Amino acid sequence: MSRARTILIWAVLACALIVPITAAAVSPLLAWREPIYIAAGFAGVVAMALMLVQPLLMGGYLPGLSGQRYRQVHRGVGATMTLLVVAHVAGLWITSPPDVIDALLFVSPTPFSAWGVIAMWAIFMTAFLATLRRPLRIRPGTWRIVHTVLASVIVVGSVIHAVQIEGTMETISKAVLCGLIVIATVKVVADLRVWEIRKRRTR
């Protein structure tokens, strides 16, 4: 791959990540908000932006990285996303515990809450299984299927959660980011052909 194309790919990715975060940073809805609430919201925004990176790493679409480096960065981004989600929920808990409890119990009147909770538990489950993958002796083929299913749940839940919220994220940049996340996820699942690999090994 040419150097110009490599630079272009990374530049486009940087724009896709920076634009929605910057738009959220200058949102007028931040006025009069508590610092903890703002920090919690931004943790969610950054986690959402990083979600675009994960399928690109999983599919090996980002130039300039080796196979081992892809896996290391993928795990690092996944761990960062997990911590950001924890910070997001913890911040919302501090500012409004009843709302968080209603969301966790799936009794919140706001539909986006349930999707956020579903995505959250899928992220936590992914982090848990990734940490204990070797002690549990999960086979590569099995792990790939489980990871793909959980990643799909994370993407669907997070995208619906973000789209339904009328918050600090600017509408157009948020829609573009969500669209890119869905497209990248669908492409990597189709390219890796997880189910066919498992089927061939079973045979």
Helices and strands as residue ranges (DSSP letters): H 3-25, G 28-30, H 35-50, H 53-58, H 67-95, H 97-104, H 111-131, H 140-164, H 171-192, H 194-202
